[in-house]
């Protein structure tokens, strides 16, 4: 039964994980978003207490 021979499948598994962990993340991280987030003012909004009508 050829499925029980681990020699070719182990090499394919190791090579595919090598590709997934080295090449693909670097290609994905090189992409930049066309709409970079802009910094907003760090001013706090004034909040008022909420009076519950049933108490």
PQR file of N, CA, C, O and H, with PARSE charges and radii, in Angstrom:
ATOM      1  N   UNK A   1       0.848  -1.187   0.000 -0.4000 1.5000
ATOM      2  CA  UNK A   1       0.000   0.000   0.000 -0.0000 2.0000
ATOM      3  C   UNK A   1       0.893   1.249   0.000  0.5500 1.7000
ATOM      4  O   UNK A   1       1.650   1.451   0.950 -0.5500 1.4000
ATOM      5  N   UNK A   2       0.825   2.067  -1.011 -0.4000 1.5000
ATOM      6  CA  UNK A   2       1.739   3.219  -1.091 -0.0000 2.0000
ATOM      7  C   UNK A   2       1.414   4.309  -0.071  0.5500 1.7000
ATOM      8  O   UNK A   2       2.271   5.147   0.212 -0.5500 1.4000
ATOM      9  H   UNK A   2       0.211   1.903  -1.782  0.4000 1.0000
ATOM     10  N   UNK A   3       0.209   4.323   0.486 -0.4000 1.5000
ATOM     11  CA  UNK A   3      -0.140   5.365   1.449 -0.0000 2.0000
ATOM     12  C   UNK A   3       0.632   5.211   2.754  0.5500 1.7000
ATOM     13  O   UNK A   3       0.771   6.181   3.500 -0.5500 1.4000
ATOM     14  H   UNK A   3      -0.487   3.642   0.256  0.4000 1.0000
ATOM     15  N   UNK A   4       1.133   4.021   3.044 -0.4000 1.5000
ATOM     16  CA  UNK A   4       1.835   3.786   4.294 -0.0000 2.0000
ATOM     17  C   UNK A   4       3.299   4.174   4.231  0.5500 1.7000
ATOM     18  O   UNK A   4       3.975   4.168   5.260 -0.5500 1.4000
ATOM     19  H   UNK A   4       1.020   3.233   2.438  0.4000 1.0000
ATOM     20  N   UNK A   5       3.808   4.509   3.064 -0.4000 1.5000
ATOM     21  CA  UNK A   5       5.196   4.929   2.925 -0.0000 2.0000
ATOM     22  C   UNK A   5       5.275   6.422   3.255  0.5500 1.7000
ATOM     23  O   UNK A   5       4.765   7.229   2.478 -0.5500 1.4000
ATOM     24  H   UNK A   5       3.259   4.514   2.227  0.4000 1.0000
ATOM     25  N   UNK A   6       5.897   6.830   4.383 -0.4000 1.5000
ATOM     26  CA  UNK A   6       5.881   8.241   4.778 -0.0000 2.0000
ATOM     27  C   UNK A   6       6.916   9.104   4.071  0.5500 1.7000
ATOM     28  O   UNK A   6       6.907  10.324   4.233 -0.5500 1.4000
ATOM     29  H   UNK A   6       6.311   6.175   5.014  0.4000 1.0000
ATOM     30  N   UNK A   7       7.793   8.511   3.305 -0.4000 1.5000
ATOM     31  CA  UNK A   7       8.896   9.284   2.731 -0.0000 2.0000
ATOM     32  C   UNK A   7       8.427  10.441   1.833  0.5500 1.7000
ATOM     33  O   UNK A   7       8.844  11.571   2.085 -0.5500 1.4000
ATOM     34  H   UNK A   7       7.800   7.519   3.173  0.4000 1.0000
ATOM     35  N   UNK A   8       7.590  10.237   0.807 -0.4000 1.5000
ATOM     36  CA  UNK A   8       7.225  11.405  -0.013 -0.0000 2.0000
ATOM     37  C   UNK A   8       6.261  12.344   0.707  0.5500 1.7000
ATOM     38  O   UNK A   8       6.321  13.556   0.502 -0.5500 1.4000
ATOM     39  H   UNK A   8       7.251   9.319   0.603  0.4000 1.0000
ATOM     40  N   UNK A   9       5.374  11.807   1.546 -0.4000 1.5000
ATOM     41  CA  UNK A   9       4.374  12.652   2.184 -0.0000 2.0000
ATOM     42  C   UNK A   9       4.983  13.521   3.269  0.5500 1.7000
ATOM     43  O   UNK A   9       4.544  14.651   3.482 -0.5500 1.4000
ATOM     44  H   UNK A   9       5.326  10.823   1.713  0.4000 1.0000
ATOM     45  N   UNK A  10       5.981  13.009   3.948 -0.4000 1.5000
ATOM     46  CA  UNK A  10       6.647  13.818   4.968 -0.0000 2.0000
ATOM     47  C   UNK A  10       7.389  14.988   4.332  0.5500 1.7000
ATOM     48  O   UNK A  10       7.365  16.101   4.856 -0.5500 1.4000
ATOM     49  H   UNK A  10       6.339  12.091   3.775  0.4000 1.0000
ATOM     50  N   UNK A  11       8.043  14.737   3.211 -0.4000 1.5000
ATOM     51  CA  UNK A  11       8.754  15.826   2.521 -0.0000 2.0000
ATOM     52  C   UNK A  11       7.770  16.870   2.007  0.5500 1.7000
ATOM     53  O   UNK A  11       8.047  18.067   2.084 -0.5500 1.4000
ATOM     54  H   UNK A  11       8.062  13.833   2.785  0.4000 1.0000
ATOM     55  N   UNK A  12       6.628  16.437   1.485 -0.4000 1.5000
ATOM     56  CA  UNK A  12       5.615  17.381   0.997 -0.0000 2.0000
ATOM     57  C   UNK A  12       5.055  18.199   2.155  0.5500 1.7000
ATOM     58  O   UNK A  12       4.851  19.406   2.020 -0.5500 1.4000
ATOM     59  H   UNK A  12       6.403  15.465   1.422  0.4000 1.0000
ATOM     60  N   UNK A  13       4.805  17.552   3.294 -0.4000 1.5000
ATOM     61  CA  UNK A  13       4.286  18.255   4.462 -0.0000 2.0000
ATOM     62  C   UNK A  13       5.278  19.295   4.960  0.5500 1.7000
ATOM     63  O   UNK A  13       4.893  20.432   5.232 -0.5500 1.4000
ATOM     64  H   UNK A  13       4.971  16.572   3.404  0.4000 1.0000
ATOM     65  N   UNK A  14       6.526  18.933   5.083 -0.4000 1.5000
ATOM     66  CA  UNK A  14       7.547  19.869   5.575 -0.0000 2.0000
ATOM     67  C   UNK A  14       7.733  21.018   4.599  0.5500 1.7000
ATOM     68  O   UNK A  14       7.839  22.170   5.022 -0.5500 1.4000
ATOM     69  H   UNK A  14       6.839  18.009   4.862  0.4000 1.0000
ATOM     70  N   UNK A  15       7.774  20.736   3.315 -0.4000 1.5000
ATOM     71  CA  UNK A  15       7.959  21.805   2.338 -0.0000 2.0000
ATOM     72  C   UNK A  15       6.760  22.753   2.303  0.5500 1.7000
ATOM     73  O   UNK A  15       6.934  23.966   2.186 -0.5500 1.4000
ATOM     74  H   UNK A  15       7.688  19.801   2.971  0.4000 1.0000
ATOM     75  N   UNK A  16       5.549  22.208   2.403 -0.4000 1.5000
ATOM     76  CA  UNK A  16       4.375  23.079   2.379 -0.0000 2.0000
ATOM     77  C   UNK A  16       4.322  23.972   3.618  0.5500 1.7000
ATOM     78  O   UNK A  16       3.951  25.141   3.509 -0.5500 1.4000
ATOM     79  H   UNK A  16       5.409  21.222   2.498  0.4000 1.0000
ATOM     80  N   UNK A  17       4.684  23.449   4.798 -0.4000 1.5000
ATOM     81  CA  UNK A  17       4.722  24.283   5.996 -0.0000 2.0000
ATOM     82  C   UNK A  17       5.839  25.315   5.894  0.5500 1.7000
ATOM     83  O   UNK A  17       5.692  26.433   6.387 -0.5500 1.4000
ATOM     84  H   UNK A  17       4.985  22.499   4.887  0.4000 1.0000
ATOM     85  N   UNK A  18       6.926  24.962   5.276 -0.4000 1.5000
ATOM     86  CA  UNK A  18       7.999  25.936   5.069 -0.0000 2.0000
ATOM     87  C   UNK A  18       7.506  27.096   4.205  0.5500 1.7000
ATOM     88  O   UNK A  18       7.813  28.255   4.484 -0.5500 1.4000
ATOM     89  H   UNK A  18       7.045  24.053   4.875  0.4000 1.0000
ATOM     90  N   UNK A  19       6.753  26.787   3.171 -0.4000 1.5000
ATOM     91  CA  UNK A  19       6.190  27.835   2.311 -0.0000 2.0000
ATOM     92  C   UNK A  19       5.177  28.673   3.083  0.5500 1.7000
ATOM     93  O   UNK A  19       5.193  29.901   3.010 -0.5500 1.4000
ATOM     94  H   UNK A  19       6.504  25.845   2.944  0.4000 1.0000
ATOM     95  N   UNK A  20       4.296  28.002   3.822 -0.4000 1.5000
ATOM     96  CA  UNK A  20       3.261  28.734   4.558 -0.0000 2.0000
ATOM     97  C   UNK A  20       3.844  29.649   5.628  0.5500 1.7000
ATOM     98  O   UNK A  20       3.307  30.731   5.865 -0.5500 1.4000
ATOM     99  H   UNK A  20       4.283  27.004   3.881  0.4000 1.0000
ATOM    100  N   UNK A  21       4.917  29.244   6.272 -0.4000 1.5000
ATOM    101  CA  UNK A  21       5.446  30.013   7.393 -0.0000 2.0000
ATOM    102  C   UNK A  21       6.515  31.022   7.002  0.5500 1.7000
ATOM    103  O   UNK A  21       6.864  31.872   7.822 -0.5500 1.4000
ATOM    104  H   UNK A  21       5.352  28.364   6.080  0.4000 1.0000
ATOM    105  N   UNK A  22       7.046  30.970   5.799 -0.4000 1.5000
ATOM    106  CA  UNK A  22       8.087  31.926   5.419 -0.0000 2.0000
ATOM    107  C   UNK A  22       7.682  32.824   4.265  0.5500 1.7000
ATOM    108  O   UNK A  22       7.819  34.043   4.364 -0.5500 1.4000
ATOM    109  H   UNK A  22       6.762  30.280   5.133  0.4000 1.0000
ATOM    110  N   UNK A  23       7.197  32.270   3.199 -0.4000 1.5000
ATOM    111  CA  UNK A  23       6.957  33.064   1.988 -0.0000 2.0000
ATOM    112  C   UNK A  23       5.619  33.795   2.052  0.5500 1.7000
ATOM    113  O   UNK A  23       5.561  34.997   1.792 -0.5500 1.4000
ATOM    114  H   UNK A  23       7.085  31.280   3.119  0.4000 1.0000
ATOM    115  N   UNK A  24       4.561  33.096   2.389 -0.4000 1.5000
ATOM    116  CA  UNK A  24       3.220  33.691   2.332 -0.0000 2.0000
ATOM    117  C   UNK A  24       3.031  34.841   3.330  0.5500 1.7000
ATOM    118  O   UNK A  24       2.481  35.868   2.932 -0.5500 1.4000
ATOM    119  H   UNK A  24       4.609  32.120   2.600  0.4000 1.0000
ATOM    120  N   UNK A  25       3.455  34.737   4.616 -0.4000 1.5000
ATOM    121  CA  UNK A  25       3.274  35.888   5.513 -0.0000 2.0000
ATOM    122  C   UNK A  25       4.032  37.135   5.067  0.5500 1.7000
ATOM    123  O   UNK A  25       3.536  38.246   5.251 -0.5500 1.4000
ATOM    124  H   UNK A  25       3.902  33.902   4.939  0.4000 1.0000
ATOM    125  N   UNK A  26       5.212  36.982   4.491 -0.4000 1.5000
ATOM    126  CA  UNK A  26       5.928  38.170   4.038 -0.0000 2.0000
ATOM    127  C   UNK A  26       5.216  38.830   2.867  0.5500 1.7000
ATOM    128  O   UNK A  26       5.203  40.057   2.763 -0.5500 1.4000
ATOM    129  H   UNK A  26       5.615  36.079   4.342  0.4000 1.0000
ATOM    130  N   UNK A  27       4.626  38.035   1.989 -0.4000 1.5000
ATOM    131  CA  UNK A  27       3.893  38.625   0.867 -0.0000 2.0000
ATOM    132  C   UNK A  27       2.609  39.307   1.338  0.5500 1.7000
ATOM    133  O   UNK A  27       2.235  40.354   0.811 -0.5500 1.4000
ATOM    134  H   UNK A  27       4.636  37.039   2.074  0.4000 1.0000
ATOM    135  N   UNK A  28       1.944  38.727   2.314 -0.4000 1.5000
ATOM    136  CA  UNK A  28       0.698  39.319   2.816 -0.0000 2.0000
ATOM    137  C   UNK A  28       0.987  40.608   3.587  0.5500 1.7000
ATOM    138  O   UNK A  28       0.253  41.587   3.452 -0.5500 1.4000
ATOM    139  H   UNK A  28       2.248  37.876   2.742  0.4000 1.0000
ATOM    140  N   UNK A  29       2.041  40.613   4.385 -0.4000 1.5000
ATOM    141  CA  UNK A  29       2.340  41.791   5.200 -0.0000 2.0000
ATOM    142  C   UNK A  29       2.874  42.960   4.376  0.5500 1.7000
ATOM    143  O   UNK A  29       2.887  44.089   4.865 -0.5500 1.4000
ATOM    144  H   UNK A  29       2.637  39.818   4.494  0.4000 1.0000
ATOM    145  N   UNK A  30       3.311  42.725   3.148 -0.4000 1.5000
ATOM    146  CA  UNK A  30       3.805  43.808   2.310 -0.0000 2.0000
ATOM    147  C   UNK A  30       2.681  44.640   1.699  0.5500 1.7000
ATOM    148  O   UNK A  30       2.924  45.748   1.219 -0.5500 1.4000
ATOM    149  H   UNK A  30       3.300  41.807   2.750  0.4000 1.0000
ATOM    150  N   UNK A  31       1.470  44.125   1.710 -0.4000 1.5000
ATOM    151  CA  UNK A  31       0.350  44.881   1.166 -0.0000 2.0000
ATOM    152  C   UNK A  31      -0.051  45.981   2.136  0.5500 1.7000
ATOM    153  O   UNK A  31      -0.107  45.771   3.348 -0.5500 1.4000
ATOM    154  H   UNK A  31       1.273  43.225   2.100  0.4000 1.0000
ATOM    155  N   UNK A  32      -0.324  47.145   1.589 -0.4000 1.5000
ATOM    156  CA  UNK A  32      -0.775  48.255   2.427 -0.0000 2.0000
ATOM    157  C   UNK A  32      -2.218  48.581   2.081  0.5500 1.7000
ATOM    158  O   UNK A  32      -2.675  48.367   0.958 -0.5500 1.4000
ATOM    159  H   UNK A  32      -0.278  47.315   0.605  0.4000 1.0000
ATOM    160  N   UNK A  33      -2.896  49.084   3.040 -0.4000 1.5000
ATOM    161  CA  UNK A  33      -4.289  49.458   2.834 -0.0000 2.0000
ATOM    162  C   UNK A  33      -4.351  50.799   2.106  0.5500 1.7000
ATOM    163  O   UNK A  33      -3.570  51.697   2.421 -0.5500 1.4000
ATOM    164  H   UNK A  33      -2.525  49.258   3.952  0.4000 1.0000
ATOM    165  N   UNK A  34      -5.256  50.958   1.147 -0.4000 1.5000
ATOM    166  CA  UNK A  34      -5.339  52.252   0.454 -0.0000 2.0000
ATOM    167  C   UNK A  34      -5.885  53.363   1.350  0.5500 1.7000
ATOM    168  O   UNK A  34      -5.637  54.543   1.100 -0.5500 1.4000
ATOM    169  H   UNK A  34      -5.890  50.228   0.891  0.4000 1.0000
ATOM    170  N   UNK A  35      -6.616  52.994   2.378 -0.4000 1.5000
ATOM    171  CA  UNK A  35      -7.176  53.982   3.292 -0.0000 2.0000
ATOM    172  C   UNK A  35      -6.529  53.805   4.662  0.5500 1.7000
ATOM    173  O   UNK A  35      -7.036  53.079   5.517 -0.5500 1.4000
ATOM    174  H   UNK A  35      -6.817  52.036   2.581  0.4000 1.0000
ATOM    175  N   UNK A  36      -5.413  54.475   4.847 -0.4000 1.5000
ATOM    176  CA  UNK A  36      -4.735  54.395   6.135 -0.0000 2.0000
ATOM    177  C   UNK A  36      -5.573  55.134   7.178  0.5500 1.7000
ATOM    178  O   UNK A  36      -6.133  56.188   6.874 -0.5500 1.4000
ATOM    179  H   UNK A  36      -5.001  55.064   4.152  0.4000 1.0000
ATOM    180  N   UNK A  37      -5.671  54.613   8.385 -0.4000 1.5000
ATOM    181  CA  UNK A  37      -6.483  55.278   9.406 -0.0000 2.0000
ATOM    182  C   UNK A  37      -5.853  56.609   9.826  0.5500 1.7000
ATOM    183  O   UNK A  37      -4.644  56.700  10.043 -0.5500 1.4000
ATOM    184  H   UNK A  37      -5.216  53.757   8.632  0.4000 1.0000
ATOM    185  N   UNK A  38      -6.683  57.617   9.932 -0.4000 1.5000
ATOM    186  CA  UNK A  38      -6.211  58.933  10.333 -0.0000 2.0000
ATOM    187  C   UNK A  38      -6.374  59.075  11.841  0.5500 1.7000
ATOM    188  O   UNK A  38      -7.321  58.551  12.428 -0.5500 1.4000
ATOM    189  H   UNK A  38      -7.664  57.543   9.755  0.4000 1.0000
ATOM    190  N   UNK A  39      -5.452  59.778  12.450 -0.4000 1.5000
ATOM    191  CA  UNK A  39      -5.549  60.011  13.886 -0.0000 2.0000
ATOM    192  C   UNK A  39      -6.609  61.069  14.154  0.5500 1.7000
ATOM    193  O   UNK A  39      -6.614  62.135  13.540 -0.5500 1.4000
ATOM    194  H   UNK A  39      -4.682  60.203  11.974  0.4000 1.0000
ATOM    195  N   UNK A  40      -7.499  60.758  15.073 -0.4000 1.5000
ATOM    196  CA  UNK A  40      -8.540  61.714  15.446 -0.0000 2.0000
ATOM    197  C   UNK A  40      -8.090  62.486  16.672  0.5500 1.7000
ATOM    198  O   UNK A  40      -7.124  62.116  17.339 -0.5500 1.4000
ATOM    199  H   UNK A  40      -7.495  59.891  15.572  0.4000 1.0000
ATOM    200  N   UNK A  41      -8.802  63.558  16.956 -0.4000 1.5000
ATOM    201  CA  UNK A  41      -8.490  64.322  18.159 -0.0000 2.0000
ATOM    202  C   UNK A  41      -8.742  63.460  19.390  0.5500 1.7000
ATOM    203  O   UNK A  41      -9.710  62.703  19.450 -0.5500 1.4000
ATOM    204  H   UNK A  41      -9.587  63.859  16.414  0.4000 1.0000
ATOM    205  N   UNK A  42      -7.867  63.588  20.353 -0.4000 1.5000
ATOM    206  CA  UNK A  42      -8.015  62.786  21.565 -0.0000 2.0000
ATOM    207  C   UNK A  42      -8.849  63.508  22.615  0.5500 1.7000
ATOM    208  O   UNK A  42      -8.676  63.279  23.812 -0.5500 1.4000
ATOM    209  H   UNK A  42      -7.080  64.204  20.304  0.4000 1.0000
ATOM    210  N   UNK A  43      -9.743  64.368  22.177 -0.4000 1.5000
ATOM    211  CA  UNK A  43     -10.584  65.136  23.083 -0.0000 2.0000
ATOM    212  C   UNK A  43     -11.716  64.244  23.599  0.5500 1.7000
ATOM    213  O   UNK A  43     -12.351  63.524  22.827 -0.5500 1.4000
ATOM    214  H   UNK A  43      -9.883  64.553  21.204  0.4000 1.0000
ATOM    215  N   UNK A  44     -11.960  64.299  24.900 -0.4000 1.5000
ATOM    216  CA  UNK A  44     -12.997  63.463  25.496 -0.0000 2.0000
ATOM    217  C   UNK A  44     -14.350  64.141  25.349  0.5500 1.7000
ATOM    218  O   UNK A  44     -14.477  65.361  25.452 -0.5500 1.4000
ATOM    219  H   UNK A  44     -11.445  64.883  25.527  0.4000 1.0000
ATOM    220  N   UNK A  45     -15.346  63.318  25.109 -0.4000 1.5000
ATOM    221  CA  UNK A  45     -16.697  63.848  24.983 -0.0000 2.0000
ATOM    222  C   UNK A  45     -17.303  64.060  26.349  0.5500 1.7000
ATOM    223  O   UNK A  45     -17.074  63.278  27.272 -0.5500 1.4000
ATOM    224  H   UNK A  45     -15.244  62.326  25.026  0.4000 1.0000
ATOM    225  N   UNK A  46     -18.079  65.122  26.476 -0.4000 1.5000
ATOM    226  CA  UNK A  46     -18.722  65.408  27.751 -0.0000 2.0000
ATOM    227  C   UNK A  46     -19.972  64.537  27.864  0.5500 1.7000
ATOM    228  O   UNK A  46     -20.834  64.537  26.986 -0.5500 1.4000
ATOM    229  H   UNK A  46     -18.266  65.758  25.727  0.4000 1.0000
ATOM    230  N   UNK A  47     -20.041  63.816  28.940 -0.4000 1.5000
ATOM    231  CA  UNK A  47     -21.201  62.953  29.159 -0.0000 2.0000
ATOM    232  C   UNK A  47     -21.996  63.461  30.350  0.5500 1.7000
ATOM    233  O   UNK A  47     -21.454  64.077  31.268 -0.5500 1.4000
ATOM    234  H   UNK A  47     -19.340  63.816  29.653  0.4000 1.0000
ATOM    235  N   UNK A  48     -23.275  63.192  30.312 -0.4000 1.5000
ATOM    236  CA  UNK A  48     -24.155  63.611  31.401 -0.0000 2.0000
ATOM    237  C   UNK A  48     -24.790  62.368  32.008  0.5500 1.7000
ATOM    238  O   UNK A  48     -24.996  61.376  31.308 -0.5500 1.4000
ATOM    239  H   UNK A  48     -23.716  62.692  29.567  0.4000 1.0000
ATOM    240  N   UNK A  49     -25.106  62.406  33.309 -0.4000 1.5000
ATOM    241  CA  UNK A  49     -25.739  61.236  33.921 -0.0000 2.0000
ATOM    242  C   UNK A  49     -27.129  61.009  33.336  0.5500 1.7000
ATOM    243  O   UNK A  49     -27.805  61.949  32.917 -0.5500 1.4000
ATOM    244  H   UNK A  49     -24.939  63.211  33.877  0.4000 1.0000
ATOM    245  N   UNK A  50     -27.527  59.782  33.317 -0.4000 1.5000
ATOM    246  CA  UNK A  50     -28.807  59.410  32.735 -0.0000 2.0000
ATOM    247  C   UNK A  50     -29.784  59.144  33.862  0.5500 1.7000
ATOM    248  O   UNK A  50     -29.568  58.253  34.683 -0.5500 1.4000
ATOM    249  H   UNK A  50     -26.978  59.019  33.657  0.4000 1.0000
ATOM    250  N   UNK A  51     -30.857  59.915  33.901 -0.4000 1.5000
ATOM    251  CA  UNK A  51     -31.897  59.725  34.920 -0.0000 2.0000
ATOM    252  C   UNK A  51     -32.901  58.728  34.392  0.5500 1.7000
ATOM    253  O   UNK A  51     -33.524  58.941  33.353 -0.5500 1.4000
ATOM    254  H   UNK A  51     -31.032  60.639  33.234  0.4000 1.0000
ATOM    255  N   UNK A  52     -33.052  57.619  35.130 -0.4000 1.5000
ATOM    256  CA  UNK A  52     -34.006  56.599  34.714 -0.0000 2.0000
ATOM    257  C   UNK A  52     -35.421  57.041  35.073  0.5500 1.7000
ATOM    258  O   UNK A  52     -35.657  57.431  36.216 -0.5500 1.4000
ATOM    259  H   UNK A  52     -32.546  57.446  35.975  0.4000 1.0000
ATOM    260  N   UNK A  53     -36.356  56.994  34.155 -0.4000 1.5000
ATOM    261  CA  UNK A  53     -37.704  57.509  34.418 -0.0000 2.0000
ATOM    262  C   UNK A  53     -38.503  56.646  35.399  0.5500 1.7000
ATOM    263  O   UNK A  53     -39.485  57.147  35.946 -0.5500 1.4000
ATOM    264  H   UNK A  53     -36.164  56.676  33.227  0.4000 1.0000
ATOM    265  N   UNK A  54     -38.155  55.408  35.653 -0.4000 1.5000
ATOM    266  CA  UNK A  54     -38.992  54.545  36.493 -0.0000 2.0000
ATOM    267  C   UNK A  54     -38.519  54.493  37.930  0.5500 1.7000
ATOM    268  O   UNK A  54     -39.091  53.745  38.725 -0.5500 1.4000
ATOM    269  H   UNK A  54     -37.357  55.001  35.209  0.4000 1.0000
ATOM    270  N   UNK A  55     -37.502  55.252  38.300 -0.4000 1.5000
ATOM    271  CA  UNK A  55     -37.066  55.225  39.699 -0.0000 2.0000
ATOM    272  C   UNK A  55     -37.482  56.450  40.438  0.5500 1.7000
ATOM    273  O   UNK A  55     -37.192  56.581  41.627 -0.5500 1.4000
ATOM    274  H   UNK A  55     -37.038  55.860  37.655  0.4000 1.0000
TER
END
